């Protein structure tokens, strides 16, 4: 009876609660965050770019990055580029860099395999394996990725970077980004990956994980 009834009771309580209370709260909160980000990015310059770049992974972790989607599409429709999408590019490469740094640092073969595949997945546009499988596991790599993304997003803001299409930010879609020169886009993405990788390799993995 316990096996049958526990799950059923949990569903009877939580499904209505999620649909009636938690879901709407999350939806409104995500909308307000998106509106604030749009306003702050327009008035805050490189500081706003750094803030959004640094917190983009947190929004992704909570699923609230979807609230930025309509704003990014609207920016592209009205101006031809979306400055908000730059933070997604730097965040993805930073998460990939942290996972790659962990791959270089750890000695466990299974964890190396996880970290290498997660790093590749992140730079191709899917960061969840890197975040949940590697970076949050060791905690510091996730923080280093946020710092690296913030620095790179601020760097790119000086060169008027933006995305010309709404697509998952990654290696194959980097050609949809533009700046004063496309070289700056490449430098920004490489910087985001490299800073996170170096910091994670040096400081992000516990000593016991660096031993065979």
N, C-alpha and C positions, 0 to 999 in steps of 0.2 A: 504494500500500500504506500509506503514511504517513497519507493522508487517512482511509482505512478503519479502520486498526488503532489509531490514537491514541485516538480517541473510545471505541472498544470496550474497550481496555485500561483507560482511565480509569474507565469504568463498572464493569468487573469488579472493580476495586480499591475504588472509592469507595462504590458502593451497599451492599455488605456492611459496609464500615467505618461508614457512616452509620447503618445499621439496627442493628448490633451494639454499636457503641461511642459514636459521637457523639450519636445520637438518645436513647439512655437517659441519657447524661450531661446533655444539655439538659433532658430531662424531669424528672429528679431535682433538678437545679439550680433549675429554675423552680418546682417544688413547695416547695423549702426557702425560696426567696425569698418566695413567697406566704405561707408560714407565718410567716416573720420579719416581713413587712409587717403581717400581721394582729396579731401580738403587739405590735409596736412602735407601731402606730397606737393601740392600746388604752391604752398606758401613756405614750406620748410627747406627747400633746396636739398643740398647734399646731406643735411642732418636727417631729413625725412627719408631720403633714399637709404641711408644707413639703418634707420630704425625699421623700415619695412623689410630691407634685406636681412636684417638680423632676426626679425621675428617671423619671417615667412614660414620657416620650418615648424614653428609652434602652431601657426594657423593650420598648416597641413596636417599636423599631428592630431588636431582637434576637428578636422574636417571643415573648418571655417574659411579655408582658402577659396571654396566654391562661391562664397559671397562676393569675392572680387571679380568673378567671371563676367557678370553683366557690365561692370565698370570698365573692364579691360576691353570688351567688345565695343562698348560705346565710344571709348577713346579712339579705337582704330577706325570706327565708322565716321567720327567727326573730324579727327585730325590726321588720320593715316597711320599713326603709331600709338602704341600703348607704353607709357613709361612705367606703369605698375608691373608689367610682365617681366621687366628686367630683374626684379627681385627674385622671381621664380627661377630664372636662369642661374643667377649666382647661388641661390640656395641649393639647387639640384647639384651643381658642380661641387659645392662645398661639402654636402653630405657624401658625395662620391669620393672626394678627397680624404675625408675623415675615415671612411671605410677602407680606402687604399692604404692610408697610414697605419691602420690597425692590421691590415694584411701583412705589411712589412714588419710590424713589431711582434705580433704573436707567434708562438712556436707550434701551437696545437694545429695539426694538419686539417682537422675538420673545421676549425674556426677560420683557418686561412682560406679554405674553399668557400665558406660562407661569405667572408669579407671580400674576396676577389669578385665573386659573382654579384654581390650587392653593390660594389663600387661601379661595376660596369652598368648595372641596371640603373643606378642613380644618374650617371652622366648621359644615359639614353632617355631619361625623363621620368623614371619611376623610382622614388626615393624611399618608399616604405620598407623594402628589405634592408636597406642600409640603416635607416633610422631605428627600426625595431629589432633587427637581427644583430646589429653590431654597435652602433653609436650610442644608443640609449642603454645598452647592456653595460658599457664601460663608463657611461655618463659624460666624462670629460670630452670625448670626441664629438658629442652632440653640441656641447657648448662651444668648442673650437670651430665647428662648422658654422654656428650662428655668428661668431665673431668674424670669421673669414668672409661670409656672405655680406655682412654689414660693410666691411672695408671695400669689397669689390663693387657693391652696389653704389656706394658713395663715389668711388673712382669713376664708374661709368656715367654717373649723373653729370660730371663735369664736361662730358663730351656728348651730351644730349642723346644718350642711348634710348632706344625704344624698339618694340616689336611691331612688325608690319602685319603680322597674322596671329590669330589666336590658335596656338598649337602647344602641345606639351613641350616645355623647354628642355632641350637636350642637344646632344652632339649633332644629330641629323637635322634638327630644326634651327640650328644656330644661324643659318643663312637667312632666316626671316627677321633677324635683328639688324638694326642700322645705328650708326653714330656719325660723328663728324668724319670718321674713317672706320672702315670695318676692322681695321687692325686693332682698334680699341676694344671691340667686342671680343676678339680672340684673346687679347691681353687680360681683359676682365674675367673671362671664364677660366683662363689658365691660372690667374692669380687666385681666384676663389678656390680652385682645386688644390693648388700647390700649398697655400698657407695652411689650409685645413690638414693636408696630408703631413706636412712637416711638424706642425704642432702636435698632432695625434701621435706621430711616430716617436717624438721626443718625450712628450709628457702625458699622453692620453691613455696609455695602457698600463695597468698595474704590473709591478715587477714580477710577480709570480706567473703572469701570463706570458712574459717574455722568456721564460725558461722552458726548455723542452720537457 
